Amino acid sequence: MKITQLSVFAENKPGQLIAPCRVLAAAGVNIRALSLADTQRFGILRLIVSDAELARQTLEKAGFLVKVTEVVAIEVPDRPGGMAEILGALEASAVNIEYMYAFPFGQGKNAVVIFRFDDPDAAIARLQQAGINMLAKQEL
């Protein structure tokens, strides 16, 4: 249930975000989810895309520095306590959440949270034991 995520590094200045989006559009790659984190000098654009390998190759050919990581997409009930249930399944484990980002999913009944775990296999095992629904790339 691991999903490939691309992290694209860019200078933190106006106009830098549109370039990788245009490169992906020209290659026919659809952006399914994204997150942007920044520091004073650079930004990290994290992407879940329709074709990760094509996106990586295309972005690198265009001169972008790209890092590939594995993340886990978890369906979270869009109601009070939904996120607490997910986190509760991991509470007694040694699994660390490095970062996460979320977006709405479906008709408003659920959200999807993308998690980057320090040990994705251990996290997946714990979440499966708890009966928590994880999504495959095709479901995004």
PEWO-V735401 format. One record per residue. N is the residue number from 1. RES is the residue in one letter. PSI is psi in degrees with one decimal (* if undefined). OMEGA is omega as a letter, one per 20 degrees, with the letter a starting at -180 (999 if undefined). Layout:
BEGIN
N,RES,PSI,OMEGA
N,RES,PSI,OMEGA
END
This chain:
BEGIN
1,M,12.8,r
2,K,146.3,a
3,I,142.8,r
4,T,130.3,r
5,Q,140.6,r
6,L,135.6,r
7,S,122.3,a
8,V,127.3,a
9,F,135.8,a
10,A,155.3,r
11,E,146.2,r
12,N,81.2,r
13,K,159.7,a
14,P,140.8,r
15,G,-6.0,a
16,Q,-24.2,a
17,L,-33.0,a
18,I,-31.3,a
19,A,-52.6,r
20,P,-31.9,r
21,C,-39.8,r
22,R,-39.1,r
23,V,-45.3,r
24,L,-41.4,r
25,A,-44.2,a
26,A,-28.8,r
27,A,-3.1,a
28,G,22.4,r
29,V,126.7,r
30,N,134.1,r
31,I,119.6,a
32,R,-36.3,r
33,A,153.4,r
34,L,159.6,r
35,S,144.7,r
36,L,122.9,r
37,A,148.2,a
38,D,158.2,r
39,T,-175.1,a
40,Q,-33.7,a
41,R,-26.5,a
42,F,165.5,r
43,G,157.2,r
44,I,115.5,r
45,L,111.0,r
46,R,130.5,a
47,L,138.8,r
48,I,123.5,a
49,V,168.0,a
50,S,-29.4,r
51,D,93.6,a
52,A,-40.3,a
53,E,-44.3,r
54,L,-42.7,r
55,A,-46.0,r
56,R,-49.9,a
57,Q,-44.3,a
58,T,-44.5,r
59,L,-43.8,r
60,E,-39.9,r
61,K,-30.8,r
62,A,1.4,r
63,G,8.4,r
64,F,146.0,r
65,L,121.3,a
66,V,133.1,r
67,K,136.5,r
68,V,130.1,r
69,T,163.5,r
70,E,133.0,r
71,V,171.4,r
72,V,130.0,r
73,A,123.0,a
74,I,132.4,r
75,E,125.8,a
76,V,129.0,r
77,P,130.9,a
78,D,75.6,a
79,R,162.0,r
80,P,130.9,r
81,G,-9.6,a
82,G,-47.0,a
83,M,-37.7,r
84,A,-35.5,r
85,E,-43.4,r
86,I,-49.0,a
87,L,-32.2,r
88,G,-32.2,r
89,A,-22.2,a
90,L,-8.9,a
91,E,-43.4,a
92,A,4.2,a
93,S,172.6,r
94,A,8.5,a
95,V,132.1,r
96,N,137.4,r
97,I,116.5,a
98,E,-41.1,r
99,Y,169.0,r
100,M,159.1,r
101,Y,156.5,a
102,A,160.9,r
103,F,156.0,r
104,P,156.7,a
105,F,137.4,r
106,G,-141.9,a
107,Q,31.8,r
108,G,2.8,r
109,K,-25.2,a
110,N,165.1,r
111,A,165.4,r
112,V,133.0,r
113,V,125.6,r
114,I,123.0,a
115,F,136.9,r
116,R,111.4,a
117,F,152.4,r
118,D,-26.3,r
119,D,83.8,a
120,P,-34.4,a
121,D,-42.6,r
122,A,-40.1,r
123,A,-44.9,r
124,I,-43.8,r
125,A,-45.7,r
126,R,-42.8,a
127,L,-38.7,r
128,Q,-42.0,r
129,Q,-34.7,a
130,A,-2.0,r
131,G,25.5,a
132,I,134.8,a
133,N,121.3,r
134,M,147.8,a
135,L,143.2,r
136,A,163.2,a
137,K,-40.2,a
138,Q,-23.6,a
139,E,-14.8,a
140,L,*,999
END
